[in-house]
Every structure is written in C-alpha cells, then in structure tokens.
Amino acid sequence: MWRSFFVSVCLVWIAAVGFAQFQGRINYEITYKIDNPELDGIDKQLPYRCKFVTDGKSWKATWKSRIGEDYTIIYRAEEDSLYHLVTLGAKSLSVASIAEEVIQFKHEAESFEVTNGDIKALYTRAKLSAEPIDETYFLVTASFAPIKEAQYLKLLR
C-alpha cells in the first residue's frame, strides 16, 4: 500500500534540482500528519526514513518502512530518466520512466513537506555529509528485472 503512495509522490518529485553541485548524502526522518480518520494507523506502514545520495546531477533515494520494505528511485541525469526499484514478493523489479516535472530540492533546507491527498509527509534532515559520489551509486543492478510501467501498476492492484 505504501508503494502506491510513493509512486504518486514520485510523480511530483521527479527530478531533483537546486543542488548547486552539492555531492554527498542526506538522511531524513519522516513523520506524518493524516487528516482522514479512515487512514488512521497507515503511517505505521509508510516509510519512516529516507536516504538520499547525489553527485550534483543524478540522485538516488531509498525509503525504508517499519515493515522491512525498501523502495528506491534512481534519477540518471544523462538519460533524464527515473528507475523505480521495488521488491514485490520474491520479485525484484525495475520500472523506468521519463522525468516530467521538477521541484526545488535544496540540501540547505532542514526540512520540507510532501502532500498527497490527506497525507502530509514531513522530511526532517537527520544527517548531511558532503563527499564525492561516483556514478556507481546510480546503476541499476542485474538482480532487478526490468518491466513496463503499466505492468508495474497492474501488479500493485
């Protein structure tokens, strides 16, 4: 269920800009404000941590949930493409899509908020480290089988 939430969020958070060539890692803690009583308790399934790595152009973000699932998005600037890496049961899948929208995402910000319907996620920076990041962070490993976005959405239903 939280995967579909982040697929929606990722339609908004498609390409990271505004880094002014910052290279490094940023770790975020995530808290939620949920305005719909029907969604009470869903925050226990949603990610509570996000690890973000960038070389100033490309980036990789991995969300970790309390139920032990990871969801990763890799943005490869030279291709202007996103890769969603998910594990559904025993299958590790990569879903490629074209970057369509851009938001401002600055490493100087202590926090930022993402809203999706009745769910507001507040990302608060827990750690920032400036360091050189090489391109190997942005590779999709062969253990992830590529599928089309339509197939992925069908699997989520």
C-alpha positions in Angstrom: 0.0 0.0 0.0 2.8 2.5 0.8 4.3 1.8 -2.5 1.3 3.2 -4.3 1.6 6.3 -2.1 5.2 6.8 -3.1 4.5 6.1 -6.8 2.1 9.1 -6.5 4.6 11.2 -4.6 7.3 10.4 -7.2 5.1 11.8 -9.9 5.6 15.1 -8.2 9.2 14.5 -7.1 10.6 13.6 -10.5 13.9 15.4 -10.8 16.0 17.0 -8.1 17.4 20.4 -8.8 19.0 23.2 -6.9 21.9 21.3 -5.5 24.5 23.9 -6.8 26.8 20.9 -7.4 26.4 19.5 -3.9 27.8 16.0 -3.7 27.0 13.8 -0.7 24.4 12.1 1.4 21.4 13.3 3.3 19.4 11.2 5.7 15.9 12.2 6.6 13.5 11.1 9.3 9.8 11.2 8.1 6.8 12.0 10.2 3.2 12.1 9.0 0.1 14.3 9.5 -3.0 12.4 8.3 -6.2 14.4 8.0 -8.5 11.5 7.2 -9.7 9.3 10.1 -10.2 6.4 7.7 -6.4 6.3 7.2 -5.7 6.2 10.9 -2.7 3.9 11.5 -1.4 3.9 7.9 1.7 5.8 9.0 2.9 2.5 10.6 3.2 1.1 7.1 4.6 4.2 5.4 8.4 4.9 5.3 9.9 6.5 8.3 13.4 7.1 6.8 14.8 8.3 3.5 18.4 8.1 2.4 19.4 10.4 -0.4 22.7 10.4 -2.4 23.6 12.8 -5.2 26.6 13.7 -7.3 25.1 17.1 -8.1 23.2 15.9 -11.2 22.0 12.3 -10.7 20.5 11.1 -7.4 19.3 8.0 -5.6 16.7 8.0 -2.8 15.8 4.9 -0.7 12.8 4.9 1.6 12.7 2.4 4.5 9.4 1.3 6.1 8.9 -0.2 9.6 7.6 -3.4 8.0 11.0 -4.0 6.5 10.5 -2.9 2.9 12.7 -0.6 0.8 11.7 1.5 -2.2 14.4 3.1 -4.3 14.3 5.7 -7.1 17.3 6.5 -9.1 17.4 9.6 -11.3 20.0 9.4 -14.0 20.6 12.9 -15.3 22.4 11.9 -18.5 19.3 10.0 -19.6 16.7 12.3 -17.9 15.2 9.0 -16.6 13.9 7.6 -13.4 14.3 4.0 -12.3 11.9 2.7 -9.6 13.4 -0.3 -7.8 10.9 -2.4 -5.9 10.5 -5.9 -4.4 7.1 -7.5 -4.7 7.2 -10.9 -3.0 10.2 -12.7 -4.4 10.4 -10.5 -7.5 12.9 -7.6 -7.7 11.7 -5.2 -10.4 13.0 -2.0 -12.0 10.5 0.3 -13.7 11.9 3.0 -16.0 10.0 6.2 -16.7 10.8 9.6 -18.2 11.3 12.6 -15.8 8.5 15.0 -16.4 8.3 17.5 -13.6 10.9 19.3 -11.5 10.7 20.5 -7.9 13.2 22.5 -5.9 15.1 20.3 -3.5 18.0 22.1 -1.7 20.5 20.5 0.6 20.5 23.6 2.8 16.9 23.0 3.8 16.4 21.5 7.3 13.0 20.1 6.3 10.4 20.0 3.6 6.8 18.7 3.2 5.2 16.5 0.6 1.4 16.3 0.4 -0.5 13.6 -1.3 -4.3 13.8 -0.7 -5.0 13.5 3.1 -1.4 12.5 3.9 1.4 15.1 4.6 4.9 13.7 5.0 7.4 16.0 6.8 11.0 15.2 5.9 13.4 16.4 8.5 17.1 16.2 7.9 18.9 14.0 10.4 22.4 13.9 8.8 24.2 15.6 5.9 27.6 14.7 4.7 29.3 16.4 1.8 31.6 13.8 0.0 32.5 12.8 -3.6 29.9 10.4 -5.0 30.7 8.3 -8.1 28.4 7.1 -10.8 28.2 3.5 -9.5 25.6 4.7 -7.0 23.2 5.3 -9.9 23.4 1.9 -11.6 20.5 -0.5 -11.7 21.9 -3.9 -10.9 21.1 -7.0 -12.9 19.2 -8.5 -10.0 16.3 -6.2 -10.8 14.2 -7.4 -13.8 13.0 -4.5 -16.0 9.2 -4.3 -16.5 7.0 -1.7 -18.2 5.2 0.9 -16.0 1.8 -0.4 -17.0 2.8 -3.9 -15.8 4.0 -2.5 -12.5 0.8 -0.6 -11.9 -1.2 -3.8 -12.6 0.9 -5.7 -10.0 0.1 -3.0 -7.4 -3.7 -3.5 -7.8 
